[in-house]
Amino acid sequence: MAVGVFDLFSIGIGPSSSHTVGPMRAAAVFAGELQASGVLERVASLRVDLYGSLAATGHGHGTMTAILLGLEGFHPELILPEEVEERLATIAATGTLQLGGEGTGVALPYGVQDMVLRPLTILPRHTNGMTFTVSGADGAVLHEATFFSVGGGFIVREGEEDAALKELDESKKELPLPFRTAAELLGRCQSKGLSIGEIMLVNERASRTEAQIREGLLHIYSVMESCVQVSLKRVGLLPGGLKVRRRAPDWHERLMKETLDQDPDFRDPKYWQEWVNLIALAVNEENASGGRVVTAPTNGAAGIIPAVLYYALHFAPGMDKATQADRDETIVKFLLTAAAIGVLYKEQASISGAEVGCQGEVGSASSMAAAGLAEVMGGTPQQVENAAEIAMEHNLGLTCDPIGGLVQIPCIERNAIAAAKAINAAKMALWGDGTHRVSLDEVIVTMRETGKDMSSKYKETAMGGLAVNVVEC
């Protein structure tokens, strides 16, 4: 299917869309196939091989435990954090996996320690490869499948890459206003007299009613808000051994003290950047904890769009007098516009840190957020495209080298920095008339080529950069 807004903004668990959400989704698909084909009851043994980046940084990213949950039939968009903790505790205590699901599956002695890690083996399609194999009592293979987690929770099955591309092309033909490049998108805006967000809405209406789209997007934002609220109640250290202290609760308390004599909902404009930083940190601290987040477009960059959207709702001109209907309209317009820009990155380049470095995750999210903000602040399509271009241009070359393979350092702070970049990019674009020397398409192509040229040790392998130059403990 053509990439849509609910593909780019999906609900899952942390800490990584490509290393947690995608592998869980692939494992759940595999488990579903075992049930559908009728071979599940004949399964006597299971083998899971992880390749490349999944093997190199899987422990820090929760890849192995996510796969266990997927094999038990859980899907990332449906599982709750408390279910994660309960099932993983049970698997660890019993040493038994319920392949296909508790009550309906097959109990196998299997755990994280049984997975085969191949960090130096890179499969041709993508560095995030995984193979699932089940055999019968006689050792004969009953079913086998290889999947690739290509960023943002998207998965592709080996051998079906061409078919998937063909299906994508065919589904795009069914869209009223298809686009693959920013030039095509701007052309649609000009010919139809619509904004970028409106073009995206027209295409989304090909598969959903407008009421369903609005309801879905408002729900997405409610999950973003809930993520922040949950994070602000957590104290102490983040899991994983780096002993990173949670900062969001203390920062929130300090900010609230600044407005003790004000309405609790009042947000002093002079503290706009502190609030933006807070939201970004809160979301990514929750993500690092394995909590429930919205991929936007990935988990590693999940805090940027919520933080910039928070700015739009609380600090953009006129929002102090906005009604709830005005706020809802801002949310919908922002997310539709951001998604339109996300489509360009997904189709022309990549949003996978393991494939192109963090420029594909944080850079893409910053660009999407800048576009969304420029649109809700009244920007023309040309100004919106300019905002997206500025944001990505100044994230080019960003490496993915988290310490200990954990989505904590530099990932959490990086989201706050990128959110501020997005806001500045939008403001710069809105002070111009939309004309600029470098196009968004040129920047996207540059990002893709930069990612291709980047040394693999700087692409989520824990083999370079901060990952090797900073002592973990």
C-alpha positions, 0 to 999 in steps of 0.5 A: 500500500502507498505510505500514509499518515498512519504508517508514519505515525503508529503506536508501539513500544520503545526503545526502537522502531527498527530494532524493537517494533519491526522485529516484533511485527515480523515475529508476530507475522511469522507466528500467524503464518504458522497458525494459518498454515496448520503446522504450528502443532507440529513444531518441535524446535525454533531457531532465530538468526539475527544479522547486522545491526540487529545482532550488534545492538539488539540487546540495548534496543530490546530486539530479542525480547521484542521478538519473543513477544512477537512469537507469542502473537503480540503486535506492537500497536496493541500490546500494553507496557504492563503486558510486556513486563508480565510476559517477559517475566514469565518467559524468564522464570519458566524458560518457556516460550508460548509460540503462537500465543498462550493457550493456543500455541506450542510451549517451547524451551526458548529464550533470549540466550537461544538466538543466534547473533551474526553481527558481521553478516549483512544480508543484501537487502538491509542491515536489519535482517532476521530469519525465523525457522521452525522444525518438526520432531524429525528435524525437517524444516516446517517453515522458514522466513527472512524479514528486514526491518527497514525503519519506522516499524516497516518490515519487508520479507526477503524475496518479496522486495520487488513485489512490494515495490510493485504493489506500492506503485500500483497503490499510488496510482489509486491515489487521487493526487499521488506524489513522490518528490517535493516538486511533484507535491508542490505541483499538486498544490499549485494546480489544485490550489491546496496546501500540502496538508490538504493534498495529504488529506485528499489522498488519505480519503481514498482509504478512510472517511475524513471523520476517521482520519481526524479521529485517528490523528487526534488519537495519535496526539492523545497517545503522545500526550499520555506518553509525556504524562506517564514519563513525568511521573517516573523518577530515578534512572533509565534501565540499561546500565548507563545510569542515565538519570531521568530529567523530565520530572524535575524539569517539569516541577521547576517550570511549574514553579515559575507559574505558581501565581498563574493559571495552571494552563498558562505557558509563559512565552519566555520559557518556550524553549524549556517547554519544548526541551521538556516534551522532547526529553519526556517522550524519549525517556519514556521510549528508552524505558520501553514505554508506549510511544508514537513512531514519528516517524521512528522511535529514536526520533519520537520526541521531536514532532510532539515537542514542536506540535506542543510549541504550535499549540501553546506558543504560536501566535493566536493560540492563547485564544484558541478554542478546542476546535481550533486546537484539534484543527491545528493538530490534524493539519500539523500531522497531515503536513508532517506526514506528507514530508515523511512520505518523501523521505520514506520513498526517496531515501530512508528513515532507518538509522541502521541504513543511513545514520541518525540523519534518517531518523532525527533529521527526517523528524526535524524536517517533518516537524518544521513543515508541520509548524510552518503550515499551521503558522500560515505558510504557503506550500513553498514556505513549508517546503523551504522549512523542511529543507532547512531542517534537514540541511542542517542534520545532514551527516548525523551519525547513529552511534548510541553508547551501549546500543541504548537509545539514550545517549545521545538520542534523548538530548538529540531530540530536544536539539532537533525540535529547536532546529525545526522551530527555527527552520519554520521561522526562517522559512516564514520570514522568506517568500518561499524561494530558495537556492537548494530544494528539498528534493536535492537535500533528500537525495544528498541525505540518501547518498551521504548515508550510503557513503557513511562508514558502517561503524556510524550506522547503529552498529556500536562499532564507532563514534560515541559508542566506542569512545565513551566508557559505559560505566 
